[in-house]
Amino acid sequence: REWVLGRGADVPIGSVLTSPTAARVSWNGQNHVLRRTGGWQPIKVNGTKVNSCTLEDGDIISIGSSTVTYEVRK
């Protein structure tokens, strides 16, 4: 199952200017992958602008002025 990040999404992040589907997180069989899917606000992981990246435990995802931390629960 994918998770959608954005305004009013599965993972609500951003403000009224954030796309409802700014990014998606999916499983590639080994890792979760974050992909930018819309909107004009940049998506950053650990301060670096990305369009797509593999997530690692503790990564900080920023969309606009909002942030979430990706945590692996064992």
N, CA, C and O atoms as a Tripos MOL2 file, in Angstrom:
@<TRIPOS>MOLECULE
protein
  296   295    74     0     0
PROTEIN
NO_CHARGES

@<TRIPOS>ATOM
      1 N           0.8350   -1.1770    0.0000 N.3       1 ARG1
      2 CA          0.0000    0.0000    0.0000 C.3       1 ARG1
      3 C           0.8780    1.2380    0.0000 C.2       1 ARG1
      4 O           1.8500    1.3220    0.7510 O.2       1 ARG1
      5 N           0.5370    2.1840   -0.8330 N.am      2 GLU2
      6 CA          1.2600    3.4580   -0.8630 C.3       2 GLU2
      7 C           0.6720    4.4080    0.1720 C.2       2 GLU2
      8 O          -0.5020    4.3200    0.5300 O.2       2 GLU2
      9 N           1.5220    5.3200    0.6430 N.am      3 TRP3
     10 CA          1.0710    6.4210    1.4930 C.3       3 TRP3
     11 C           1.2320    7.7040    0.7030 C.2       3 TRP3
     12 O           2.2460    7.9190    0.0390 O.2       3 TRP3
     13 N           0.2250    8.5510    0.7810 N.am      4 VAL4
     14 CA          0.2680    9.8490    0.1160 C.3       4 VAL4
     15 C           0.5990   10.9080    1.1590 C.2       4 VAL4
     16 O           0.0130   10.9370    2.2410 O.2       4 VAL4
     17 N           1.5600   11.7900    0.8150 N.am      5 LEU5
     18 CA          1.8980   12.9300    1.6620 C.3       5 LEU5
     19 C           1.3810   14.1830    0.9860 C.2       5 LEU5
     20 O           1.5780   14.3650   -0.2160 O.2       5 LEU5
     21 N           0.7270   15.0430    1.7360 N.am      6 GLY6
     22 CA          0.2120   16.2820    1.1730 C.3       6 GLY6
     23 C          -0.9010   16.8510    2.0310 C.2       6 GLY6
     24 O          -1.1800   16.3560    3.1230 O.2       6 GLY6
     25 N          -1.5190   17.8770    1.5300 N.am      7 ARG7
     26 CA         -2.6020   18.5410    2.2500 C.3       7 ARG7
     27 C          -3.8000   17.6020    2.3510 C.2       7 ARG7
     28 O          -4.3950   17.2370    1.3370 O.2       7 ARG7
     29 N          -4.1540   17.2120    3.5810 N.am      8 GLY8
     30 CA         -5.2960   16.3420    3.8030 C.3       8 GLY8
     31 C          -5.1110   14.9090    3.3420 C.2       8 GLY8
     32 O          -6.0960   14.1920    3.1640 O.2       8 GLY8
     33 N          -3.8820   14.4740    3.1460 N.am      9 ALA9
     34 CA         -3.5800   13.1280    2.6200 C.3       9 ALA9
     35 C          -3.4380   12.1200    3.7670 C.2       9 ALA9
     36 O          -3.7310   12.4340    4.9200 O.2       9 ALA9
     37 N          -2.9810   10.8940    3.4290 N.am     10 ASP10
     38 CA         -2.7210    9.8710    4.4560 C.3      10 ASP10
     39 C          -1.7810   10.4160    5.5270 C.2      10 ASP10
     40 O          -1.9990   10.2260    6.7240 O.2      10 ASP10
     41 N          -0.7390   11.0910    5.0730 N.am     11 VAL11
     42 CA          0.2030   11.7650    5.9690 C.3      11 VAL11
     43 C           0.0240   13.2540    5.6980 C.2      11 VAL11
     44 O           0.6270   13.7970    4.7720 O.2      11 VAL11
     45 N          -0.8220   13.9280    6.5220 N.am     12 PRO12
     46 CA         -1.0810   15.3440    6.2700 C.3      12 PRO12
     47 C           0.1590   16.1870    6.5640 C.2      12 PRO12
     48 O           0.6830   16.1870    7.6780 O.2      12 PRO12
     49 N           0.6070   16.8940    5.5500 N.am     13 ILE13
     50 CA          1.8080   17.7080    5.6730 C.3      13 ILE13
     51 C           1.6710   18.9020    4.7420 C.2      13 ILE13
     52 O           1.1150   18.7880    3.6500 O.2      13 ILE13
     53 N           2.1740   20.0320    5.1730 N.am     14 GLY14
     54 CA          2.1160   21.2270    4.3460 C.3      14 GLY14
     55 C           1.0130   22.1710    4.7950 C.2      14 GLY14
     56 O           0.4400   22.0280    5.8750 O.2      14 GLY14
     57 N           0.7360   23.1280    3.9430 N.am     15 SER15
     58 CA         -0.2630   24.1580    4.2350 C.3      15 SER15
     59 C          -1.2850   24.1920    3.1080 C.2      15 SER15
     60 O          -1.3120   23.2970    2.2640 O.2      15 SER15
     61 N          -2.1250   25.2220    3.0930 N.am     16 VAL16
     62 CA         -3.1320   25.3370    2.0320 C.3      16 VAL16
     63 C          -2.4930   25.4540    0.6550 C.2      16 VAL16
     64 O          -3.1570   25.2070   -0.3510 O.2      16 VAL16
     65 N          -1.2320   25.8220    0.5910 N.am     17 LEU17
     66 CA         -0.5400   25.9370   -0.6920 C.3      17 LEU17
     67 C           0.0650   24.6080   -1.1550 C.2      17 LEU17
     68 O           0.5700   24.5090   -2.2730 O.2      17 LEU17
     69 N           0.0110   23.5910   -0.2930 N.am     18 THR18
     70 CA          0.5900   22.2850   -0.6260 C.3      18 THR18
     71 C          -0.4060   21.4580   -1.4220 C.2      18 THR18
     72 O          -1.6010   21.4600   -1.1280 O.2      18 THR18
     73 N           0.0830   20.7590   -2.4190 N.am     19 SER19
     74 CA         -0.7470   19.8650   -3.2220 C.3      19 SER19
     75 C          -1.3340   18.7590   -2.3400 C.2      19 SER19
     76 O          -0.6720   18.3020   -1.4080 O.2      19 SER19
     77 N          -2.5620   18.3240   -2.6190 N.am     20 PRO20
     78 CA         -3.1250   17.2110   -1.8630 C.3      20 PRO20
     79 C          -2.3320   15.9100   -2.0400 C.2      20 PRO20
     80 O          -2.3930   15.0240   -1.1880 O.2      20 PRO20
     81 N          -1.6010   15.8000   -3.1330 N.am     21 THR21
     82 CA         -0.7550   14.6310   -3.3850 C.3      21 THR21
     83 C           0.6440   15.1010   -3.7670 C.2      21 THR21
     84 O           1.0610   14.9630   -4.9170 O.2      21 THR21
     85 N           1.3550   15.6510   -2.8060 N.am     22 ALA22
     86 CA          2.6930   16.1880   -3.0710 C.3      22 ALA22
     87 C           3.7180   15.0860   -3.2930 C.2      22 ALA22
     88 O           4.6470   15.2450   -4.0850 O.2      22 ALA22
     89 N           3.5460   13.9600   -2.5870 N.am     23 ALA23
     90 CA          4.5080   12.8630   -2.7030 C.3      23 ALA23
     91 C           3.8270   11.5530   -2.3280 C.2      23 ALA23
     92 O           2.7780   11.5350   -1.6840 O.2      23 ALA23
     93 N           4.4480   10.4670   -2.7470 N.am     24 ARG24
     94 CA          3.9740    9.1240   -2.4000 C.3      24 ARG24
     95 C           5.1500    8.3160   -1.8770 C.2      24 ARG24
     96 O           6.2830    8.4670   -2.3340 O.2      24 ARG24
     97 N           4.8570    7.4580   -0.9140 N.am     25 VAL25
     98 CA          5.8540    6.5240   -0.4030 C.3      25 VAL25
     99 C           5.3560    5.1260   -0.7420 C.2      25 VAL25
    100 O           4.2340    4.7570   -0.3950 O.2      25 VAL25
    101 N           6.1940    4.3520   -1.4200 N.am     26 SER26
    102 CA          5.8170    2.9890   -1.8070 C.3      26 SER26
    103 C           6.9540    2.0360   -1.4370 C.2      26 SER26
    104 O           8.0780    2.4590   -1.1690 O.2      26 SER26
    105 N           6.6340    0.7480   -1.4290 N.am     27 TRP27
    106 CA          7.5970   -0.3090   -1.1080 C.3      27 TRP27
    107 C           8.0820   -0.9350   -2.4040 C.2      27 TRP27
    108 O           7.2720   -1.3550   -3.2300 O.2      27 TRP27
    109 N           9.4030   -1.0030   -2.5910 N.am     28 ASN28
    110 CA          9.9500   -1.5870   -3.8230 C.3      28 ASN28
    111 C          10.3930   -3.0360   -3.6420 C.2      28 ASN28
    112 O          11.0490   -3.5990   -4.5180 O.2      28 ASN28
    113 N          10.0390   -3.6340   -2.5190 N.am     29 GLY29
    114 CA         10.4420   -5.0040   -2.2270 C.3      29 GLY29
    115 C          11.5840   -5.0780   -1.2380 C.2      29 GLY29
    116 O          11.7900   -6.1070   -0.5940 O.2      29 GLY29
    117 N          12.3380   -3.9750   -1.1120 N.am     30 GLN30
    118 CA         13.4580   -3.9240   -0.1660 C.3      30 GLN30
    119 C          13.4220   -2.6740    0.7020 C.2      30 GLN30
    120 O          13.8070   -2.7130    1.8710 O.2      30 GLN30
    121 N          12.9570   -1.5570    0.1270 N.am     31 ASN31
    122 CA         12.9720   -0.2660    0.8160 C.3      31 ASN31
    123 C          11.7220    0.5290    0.5000 C.2      31 ASN31
    124 O          11.0250    0.2680   -0.4810 O.2      31 ASN31
    125 N          11.4520    1.5100    1.3570 N.am     32 HIS32
    126 CA         10.4290    2.4930    1.0240 C.3      32 HIS32
    127 C          11.0710    3.5600    0.1410 C.2      32 HIS32
    128 O          12.1980    3.9930    0.3830 O.2      32 HIS32
    129 N          10.3310    3.9750   -0.8880 N.am     33 VAL33
    130 CA         10.8130    4.9690   -1.8400 C.3      33 VAL33
    131 C           9.8520    6.1490   -1.8370 C.2      33 VAL33
    132 O           8.6410    5.9700   -1.9650 O.2      33 VAL33
    133 N          10.3900    7.3460   -1.6910 N.am     34 LEU34
    134 CA          9.6210    8.5840   -1.7400 C.3      34 LEU34
    135 C           9.7050    9.1400   -3.1480 C.2      34 LEU34
    136 O          10.7970    9.2700   -3.7020 O.2      34 LEU34
    137 N           8.5410    9.4750   -3.7420 N.am     35 ARG35
    138 CA          8.5110   10.0670   -5.0880 C.3      35 ARG35
    139 C           7.6710   11.3310   -5.0600 C.2      35 ARG35
    140 O           6.5490   11.3270   -4.5520 O.2      35 ARG35
    141 N           8.1940   12.3800   -5.5900 N.am     36 ARG36
    142 CA          7.4410   13.6190   -5.7440 C.3      36 ARG36
    143 C           6.3800   13.4020   -6.8140 C.2      36 ARG36
    144 O           6.6750   12.8610   -7.8800 O.2      36 ARG36
    145 N           5.1340   13.8240   -6.5340 N.am     37 THR37
    146 CA          4.0600   13.5730   -7.4840 C.3      37 THR37
    147 C           3.2950   14.8200   -7.8930 C.2      37 THR37
    148 O           2.4750   14.7550   -8.8080 O.2      37 THR37
    149 N           3.5370   15.9460   -7.2490 N.am     38 GLY38
    150 CA          2.7980   17.1340   -7.6650 C.3      38 GLY38
    151 C           3.0940   18.3440   -6.8140 C.2      38 GLY38
    152 O           3.8150   18.2760   -5.8180 O.2      38 GLY38
    153 N           2.5170   19.4510   -7.2340 N.am     39 GLY39
    154 CA          2.6770   20.7010   -6.5000 C.3      39 GLY39
    155 C           3.9230   21.4580   -6.9040 C.2      39 GLY39
    156 O           4.7710   20.9580   -7.6430 O.2      39 GLY39
    157 N           4.0110   22.6690   -6.4030 N.am     40 TRP40
    158 CA          5.1440   23.5330   -6.7550 C.3      40 TRP40
    159 C           6.1700   23.6220   -5.6330 C.2      40 TRP40
    160 O           7.2890   24.0820   -5.8600 O.2      40 TRP40
    161 N           5.8040   23.1850   -4.4120 N.am     41 GLN41
    162 CA          6.7480   23.2760   -3.3110 C.3      41 GLN41
    163 C           7.7980   22.1740   -3.4190 C.2      41 GLN41
    164 O           7.4690   21.0330   -3.7430 O.2      41 GLN41
    165 N           9.0450   22.5070   -3.1520 N.am     42 PRO42
    166 CA         10.0950   21.4880   -3.2310 C.3      42 PRO42
    167 C           9.9380   20.4570   -2.1170 C.2      42 PRO42
    168 O           9.4390   20.7620   -1.0340 O.2      42 PRO42
    169 N          10.3680   19.2460   -2.3980 N.am     43 ILE43
    170 CA         10.4110   18.1960   -1.3920 C.3      43 ILE43
    171 C          11.8780   17.9500   -1.0830 C.2      43 ILE43
    172 O          12.6990   17.7430   -1.9760 O.2      43 ILE43
    173 N          12.1840   17.9790    0.2090 N.am     44 LYS44
    174 CA         13.5670   17.7890    0.6370 C.3      44 LYS44
    175 C          13.6470   16.6110    1.5940 C.2      44 LYS44
    176 O          12.7460   16.3810    2.4000 O.2      44 LYS44
    177 N          14.7310   15.8770    1.4890 N.am     45 VAL45
    178 CA         15.0500   14.8150    2.4330 C.3      45 VAL45
    179 C          16.4070   15.1640    3.0280 C.2      45 VAL45
    180 O          17.4110   15.2490    2.3220 O.2      45 VAL45
    181 N          16.4140   15.3620    4.3340 N.am     46 ASN46
    182 CA         17.6370   15.7710    5.0530 C.3      46 ASN46
    183 C          18.2390   17.0340    4.4470 C.2      46 ASN46
    184 O          19.4600   17.1750    4.3710 O.2      46 ASN46
    185 N          17.3700   17.9530    4.0170 N.am     47 GLY47
    186 CA         17.8170   19.2410    3.5050 C.3      47 GLY47
    187 C          18.1770   19.2670    2.0320 C.2      47 GLY47
    188 O          18.4980   20.3310    1.5020 O.2      47 GLY47
    189 N          18.1330   18.1220    1.3500 N.am     48 THR48
    190 CA         18.4710   18.0470   -0.0670 C.3      48 THR48
    191 C          17.2080   17.8920   -0.8940 C.2      48 THR48
    192 O          16.3920   17.0090   -0.6270 O.2      48 THR48
    193 N          17.0400   18.7470   -1.9000 N.am     49 LYS49
    194 CA         15.8820   18.6890   -2.7810 C.3      49 LYS49
    195 C          15.9160   17.3940   -3.5860 C.2      49 LYS49
    196 O          16.9430   17.0420   -4.1670 O.2      49 LYS49
    197 N          14.7650   16.6740   -3.6180 N.am     50 VAL50
    198 CA         14.7060   15.3940   -4.3240 C.3      50 VAL50
    199 C          13.4360   15.2960   -5.1540 C.2      50 VAL50
    200 O          12.4350   15.9490   -4.8590 O.2      50 VAL50
    201 N          13.4860   14.4830   -6.1840 N.am     51 ASN51
    202 CA         12.2930   14.0730   -6.9240 C.3      51 ASN51
    203 C          11.9260   12.6500   -6.5490 C.2      51 ASN51
    204 O          10.7540   12.2740   -6.5800 O.2      51 ASN51
    205 N          12.9470   11.8470   -6.1900 N.am     52 SER52
    206 CA         12.7440   10.4700   -5.7740 C.3      52 SER52
    207 C          13.9660   10.0390   -4.9730 C.2      52 SER52
    208 O          15.0930   10.4190   -5.2880 O.2      52 SER52
    209 N          13.7300    9.2360   -3.9260 N.am     53 CYS53
    210 CA         14.8640    8.7100   -3.1680 C.3      53 CYS53
    211 C          14.4080    7.5340   -2.3130 C.2      53 CYS53
    212 O          13.2280    7.4050   -1.9870 O.2      53 CYS53
    213 N          15.3610    6.6820   -1.9570 N.am     54 THR54
    214 CA         15.1310    5.5910   -1.0200 C.3      54 THR54
    215 C          15.2320    6.1680    0.3820 C.2      54 THR54
    216 O          16.1640    6.9070    0.6980 O.2      54 THR54
    217 N          14.2550    5.8190    1.2230 N.am     55 LEU55
    218 CA         14.2460    6.3520    2.5820 C.3      55 LEU55
    219 C          15.0080    5.4510    3.5350 C.2      55 LEU55
    220 O          15.0090    4.2270    3.4010 O.2      55 LEU55
    221 N          15.6620    6.0920    4.5090 N.am     56 GLU56
    222 CA         16.3800    5.3750    5.5500 C.3      56 GLU56
    223 C          15.8860    5.8560    6.8990 C.2      56 GLU56
    224 O          15.4200    6.9890    7.0290 O.2      56 GLU56
    225 N          15.9850    5.0020    7.9000 N.am     57 ASP57
    226 CA         15.5230    5.3360    9.2430 C.3      57 ASP57
    227 C          16.1060    6.6720    9.7050 C.2      57 ASP57
    228 O          17.3170    6.8860    9.6440 O.2      57 ASP57
    229 N          15.2370    7.5600   10.1630 N.am     58 GLY58
    230 CA         15.6670    8.8590   10.6670 C.3      58 GLY58
    231 C          15.6780    9.9670    9.6330 C.2      58 GLY58
    232 O          15.9490   11.1170    9.9810 O.2      58 GLY58
    233 N          15.3930    9.6620    8.3620 N.am     59 ASP59
    234 CA         15.3490   10.7090    7.3340 C.3      59 ASP59
    235 C          14.2750   11.7360    7.6730 C.2      59 ASP59
    236 O          13.1880   11.3850    8.1330 O.2      59 ASP59
    237 N          14.5900   12.9980    7.4410 N.am     60 ILE60
    238 CA         13.6480   14.0920    7.6760 C.3      60 ILE60
    239 C          13.1240   14.5630    6.3300 C.2      60 ILE60
    240 O          13.8860   15.0260    5.4820 O.2      60 ILE60
    241 N          11.8060   14.4400    6.1410 N.am     61 ILE61
    242 CA         11.1440   14.8160    4.8940 C.3      61 ILE61
    243 C          10.4840   16.1720    5.1040 C.2      61 ILE61
    244 O           9.7110   16.3490    6.0460 O.2      61 ILE61
    245 N          10.7870   17.1280    4.2300 N.am     62 SER62
    246 CA         10.2180   18.4660    4.3190 C.3      62 SER62
    247 C           9.4490   18.8010    3.0530 C.2      62 SER62
    248 O           9.9350   18.6080    1.9390 O.2      62 SER62
    249 N           8.2420   19.3040    3.2470 N.am     63 ILE63
    250 CA          7.4280   19.8250    2.1510 C.3      63 ILE63
    251 C           6.9600   21.1940    2.6060 C.2      63 ILE63
    252 O           6.2000   21.3200    3.5660 O.2      63 ILE63
    253 N           7.4220   22.2110    1.9090 N.am     64 GLY64
    254 CA          7.1360   23.5730    2.3640 C.3      64 GLY64
    255 C           7.7690   23.7820    3.7250 C.2      64 GLY64
    256 O           8.9530   23.4980    3.9100 O.2      64 GLY64
    257 N           6.9900   24.2790    4.6850 N.am     65 SER65
    258 CA          7.5270   24.5290    6.0260 C.3      65 SER65
    259 C           7.2220   23.3920    6.9940 C.2      65 SER65
    260 O           7.5080   23.5090    8.1850 O.2      65 SER65
    261 N           6.6450   22.2900    6.5050 N.am     66 SER66
    262 CA          6.3070   21.1490    7.3590 C.3      66 SER66
    263 C           7.3360   20.0420    7.2120 C.2      66 SER66
    264 O           7.9230   19.8530    6.1470 O.2      66 SER66
    265 N           7.5420   19.3090    8.3120 N.am     67 THR67
    266 CA          8.4840   18.1940    8.2730 C.3      67 THR67
    267 C           7.9020   16.9820    8.9890 C.2      67 THR67
    268 O           7.1040   17.1090    9.9180 O.2      67 THR67
    269 N           8.3190   15.8140    8.5370 N.am     68 VAL68
    270 CA          8.0350   14.5510    9.2180 C.3      68 VAL68
    271 C           9.3190   13.7420    9.2250 C.2      68 VAL68
    272 O          10.1910   13.9350    8.3770 O.2      68 VAL68
    273 N           9.4300   12.8420   10.1810 N.am     69 THR69
    274 CA         10.5950   11.9700   10.2670 C.3      69 THR69
    275 C          10.1720   10.5560    9.9020 C.2      69 THR69
    276 O           9.1870   10.0360   10.4250 O.2      69 THR69
    277 N          10.9230    9.9440    9.0030 N.am     70 TYR70
    278 CA         10.6830    8.5640    8.6070 C.3      70 TYR70
    279 C          11.3450    7.6710    9.6380 C.2      70 TYR70
    280 O          12.5580    7.7320    9.8370 O.2      70 TYR70
    281 N          10.5430    6.8380   10.2960 N.am     71 GLU71
    282 CA         11.0640    5.9330   11.3150 C.3      71 GLU71
    283 C          10.6880    4.5050   10.9970 C.2      71 GLU71
    284 O           9.5410    4.2140   10.6570 O.2      71 GLU71
    285 N          11.6630    3.6100   11.1080 N.am     72 VAL72
    286 CA         11.4360    2.1870   10.9180 C.3      72 VAL72
    287 C          11.1230    1.5980   12.2780 C.2      72 VAL72
    288 O          11.9170    1.6940   13.2130 O.2      72 VAL72
    289 N           9.9530    0.9870   12.3740 N.am     73 ARG73
    290 CA          9.5660    0.3360   13.6360 C.3      73 ARG73
    291 C           9.8650   -1.1450   13.5270 C.2      73 ARG73
    292 O           9.4740   -1.8020   12.5620 O.2      73 ARG73
    293 N          10.5560   -1.6600   14.5180 N.am     74 LYS74
    294 CA         10.9460   -3.0710   14.4930 C.3      74 LYS74
    295 C          10.1520   -3.8480   15.5040 C.2      74 LYS74
    296 O          10.3360   -5.0590   15.6350 O.2      74 LYS74
@<TRIPOS>BOND
     1     1     2 1
     2     2     3 1
     3     3     4 2
     4     3     5 am
     5     5     6 1
     6     6     7 1
     7     7     8 2
     8     7     9 am
     9     9    10 1
    10    10    11 1
    11    11    12 2
    12    11    13 am
    13    13    14 1
    14    14    15 1
    15    15    16 2
    16    15    17 am
    17    17    18 1
    18    18    19 1
    19    19    20 2
    20    19    21 am
    21    21    22 1
    22    22    23 1
    23    23    24 2
    24    23    25 am
    25    25    26 1
    26    26    27 1
    27    27    28 2
    28    27    29 am
    29    29    30 1
    30    30    31 1
    31    31    32 2
    32    31    33 am
    33    33    34 1
    34    34    35 1
    35    35    36 2
    36    35    37 am
    37    37    38 1
    38    38    39 1
    39    39    40 2
    40    39    41 am
    41    41    42 1
    42    42    43 1
    43    43    44 2
    44    43    45 am
    45    45    46 1
    46    46    47 1
    47    47    48 2
    48    47    49 am
    49    49    50 1
    50    50    51 1
    51    51    52 2
    52    51    53 am
    53    53    54 1
    54    54    55 1
    55    55    56 2
    56    55    57 am
    57    57    58 1
    58    58    59 1
    59    59    60 2
    60    59    61 am
    61    61    62 1
    62    62    63 1
    63    63    64 2
    64    63    65 am
    65    65    66 1
    66    66    67 1
    67    67    68 2
    68    67    69 am
    69    69    70 1
    70    70    71 1
    71    71    72 2
    72    71    73 am
    73    73    74 1
    74    74    75 1
    75    75    76 2
    76    75    77 am
    77    77    78 1
    78    78    79 1
    79    79    80 2
    80    79    81 am
    81    81    82 1
    82    82    83 1
    83    83    84 2
    84    83    85 am
    85    85    86 1
    86    86    87 1
    87    87    88 2
    88    87    89 am
    89    89    90 1
    90    90    91 1
    91    91    92 2
    92    91    93 am
    93    93    94 1
    94    94    95 1
    95    95    96 2
    96    95    97 am
    97    97    98 1
    98    98    99 1
    99    99   100 2
   100    99   101 am
   101   101   102 1
   102   102   103 1
   103   103   104 2
   104   103   105 am
   105   105   106 1
   106   106   107 1
   107   107   108 2
   108   107   109 am
   109   109   110 1
   110   110   111 1
   111   111   112 2
   112   111   113 am
   113   113   114 1
   114   114   115 1
   115   115   116 2
   116   115   117 am
   117   117   118 1
   118   118   119 1
   119   119   120 2
   120   119   121 am
   121   121   122 1
   122   122   123 1
   123   123   124 2
   124   123   125 am
   125   125   126 1
   126   126   127 1
   127   127   128 2
   128   127   129 am
   129   129   130 1
   130   130   131 1
   131   131   132 2
   132   131   133 am
   133   133   134 1
   134   134   135 1
   135   135   136 2
   136   135   137 am
   137   137   138 1
   138   138   139 1
   139   139   140 2
   140   139   141 am
   141   141   142 1
   142   142   143 1
   143   143   144 2
   144   143   145 am
   145   145   146 1
   146   146   147 1
   147   147   148 2
   148   147   149 am
   149   149   150 1
   150   150   151 1
   151   151   152 2
   152   151   153 am
   153   153   154 1
   154   154   155 1
   155   155   156 2
   156   155   157 am
   157   157   158 1
   158   158   159 1
   159   159   160 2
   160   159   161 am
   161   161   162 1
   162   162   163 1
   163   163   164 2
   164   163   165 am
   165   165   166 1
   166   166   167 1
   167   167   168 2
   168   167   169 am
   169   169   170 1
   170   170   171 1
   171   171   172 2
   172   171   173 am
   173   173   174 1
   174   174   175 1
   175   175   176 2
   176   175   177 am
   177   177   178 1
   178   178   179 1
   179   179   180 2
   180   179   181 am
   181   181   182 1
   182   182   183 1
   183   183   184 2
   184   183   185 am
   185   185   186 1
   186   186   187 1
   187   187   188 2
   188   187   189 am
   189   189   190 1
   190   190   191 1
   191   191   192 2
   192   191   193 am
   193   193   194 1
   194   194   195 1
   195   195   196 2
   196   195   197 am
   197   197   198 1
   198   198   199 1
   199   199   200 2
   200   199   201 am
   201   201   202 1
   202   202   203 1
   203   203   204 2
   204   203   205 am
   205   205   206 1
   206   206   207 1
   207   207   208 2
   208   207   209 am
   209   209   210 1
   210   210   211 1
   211   211   212 2
   212   211   213 am
   213   213   214 1
   214   214   215 1
   215   215   216 2
   216   215   217 am
   217   217   218 1
   218   218   219 1
   219   219   220 2
   220   219   221 am
   221   221   222 1
   222   222   223 1
   223   223   224 2
   224   223   225 am
   225   225   226 1
   226   226   227 1
   227   227   228 2
   228   227   229 am
   229   229   230 1
   230   230   231 1
   231   231   232 2
   232   231   233 am
   233   233   234 1
   234   234   235 1
   235   235   236 2
   236   235   237 am
   237   237   238 1
   238   238   239 1
   239   239   240 2
   240   239   241 am
   241   241   242 1
   242   242   243 1
   243   243   244 2
   244   243   245 am
   245   245   246 1
   246   246   247 1
   247   247   248 2
   248   247   249 am
   249   249   250 1
   250   250   251 1
   251   251   252 2
   252   251   253 am
   253   253   254 1
   254   254   255 1
   255   255   256 2
   256   255   257 am
   257   257   258 1
   258   258   259 1
   259   259   260 2
   260   259   261 am
   261   261   262 1
   262   262   263 1
   263   263   264 2
   264   263   265 am
   265   265   266 1
   266   266   267 1
   267   267   268 2
   268   267   269 am
   269   269   270 1
   270   270   271 1
   271   271   272 2
   272   271   273 am
   273   273   274 1
   274   274   275 1
   275   275   276 2
   276   275   277 am
   277   277   278 1
   278   278   279 1
   279   279   280 2
   280   279   281 am
   281   281   282 1
   282   282   283 1
   283   283   284 2
   284   283   285 am
   285   285   286 1
   286   286   287 1
   287   287   288 2
   288   287   289 am
   289   289   290 1
   290   290   291 1
   291   291   292 2
   292   291   293 am
   293   293   294 1
   294   294   295 1
   295   295   296 2
@<TRIPOS>SUBSTRUCTURE
     1 ARG1         2 RESIDUE 1 A ARG
     2 GLU2         6 RESIDUE 1 A GLU
     3 TRP3        10 RESIDUE 1 A TRP
     4 VAL4        14 RESIDUE 1 A VAL
     5 LEU5        18 RESIDUE 1 A LEU
     6 GLY6        22 RESIDUE 1 A GLY
     7 ARG7        26 RESIDUE 1 A ARG
     8 GLY8        30 RESIDUE 1 A GLY
     9 ALA9        34 RESIDUE 1 A ALA
    10 ASP10       38 RESIDUE 1 A ASP
    11 VAL11       42 RESIDUE 1 A VAL
    12 PRO12       46 RESIDUE 1 A PRO
    13 ILE13       50 RESIDUE 1 A ILE
    14 GLY14       54 RESIDUE 1 A GLY
    15 SER15       58 RESIDUE 1 A SER
    16 VAL16       62 RESIDUE 1 A VAL
    17 LEU17       66 RESIDUE 1 A LEU
    18 THR18       70 RESIDUE 1 A THR
    19 SER19       74 RESIDUE 1 A SER
    20 PRO20       78 RESIDUE 1 A PRO
    21 THR21       82 RESIDUE 1 A THR
    22 ALA22       86 RESIDUE 1 A ALA
    23 ALA23       90 RESIDUE 1 A ALA
    24 ARG24       94 RESIDUE 1 A ARG
    25 VAL25       98 RESIDUE 1 A VAL
    26 SER26      102 RESIDUE 1 A SER
    27 TRP27      106 RESIDUE 1 A TRP
    28 ASN28      110 RESIDUE 1 A ASN
    29 GLY29      114 RESIDUE 1 A GLY
    30 GLN30      118 RESIDUE 1 A GLN
    31 ASN31      122 RESIDUE 1 A ASN
    32 HIS32      126 RESIDUE 1 A HIS
    33 VAL33      130 RESIDUE 1 A VAL
    34 LEU34      134 RESIDUE 1 A LEU
    35 ARG35      138 RESIDUE 1 A ARG
    36 ARG36      142 RESIDUE 1 A ARG
    37 THR37      146 RESIDUE 1 A THR
    38 GLY38      150 RESIDUE 1 A GLY
    39 GLY39      154 RESIDUE 1 A GLY
    40 TRP40      158 RESIDUE 1 A TRP
    41 GLN41      162 RESIDUE 1 A GLN
    42 PRO42      166 RESIDUE 1 A PRO
    43 ILE43      170 RESIDUE 1 A ILE
    44 LYS44      174 RESIDUE 1 A LYS
    45 VAL45      178 RESIDUE 1 A VAL
    46 ASN46      182 RESIDUE 1 A ASN
    47 GLY47      186 RESIDUE 1 A GLY
    48 THR48      190 RESIDUE 1 A THR
    49 LYS49      194 RESIDUE 1 A LYS
    50 VAL50      198 RESIDUE 1 A VAL
    51 ASN51      202 RESIDUE 1 A ASN
    52 SER52      206 RESIDUE 1 A SER
    53 CYS53      210 RESIDUE 1 A CYS
    54 THR54      214 RESIDUE 1 A THR
    55 LEU55      218 RESIDUE 1 A LEU
    56 GLU56      222 RESIDUE 1 A GLU
    57 ASP57      226 RESIDUE 1 A ASP
    58 GLY58      230 RESIDUE 1 A GLY
    59 ASP59      234 RESIDUE 1 A ASP
    60 ILE60      238 RESIDUE 1 A ILE
    61 ILE61      242 RESIDUE 1 A ILE
    62 SER62      246 RESIDUE 1 A SER
    63 ILE63      250 RESIDUE 1 A ILE
    64 GLY64      254 RESIDUE 1 A GLY
    65 SER65      258 RESIDUE 1 A SER
    66 SER66      262 RESIDUE 1 A SER
    67 THR67      266 RESIDUE 1 A THR
    68 VAL68      270 RESIDUE 1 A VAL
    69 THR69      274 RESIDUE 1 A THR
    70 TYR70      278 RESIDUE 1 A TYR
    71 GLU71      282 RESIDUE 1 A GLU
    72 VAL72      286 RESIDUE 1 A VAL
    73 ARG73      290 RESIDUE 1 A ARG
    74 LYS74      294 RESIDUE 1 A LYS
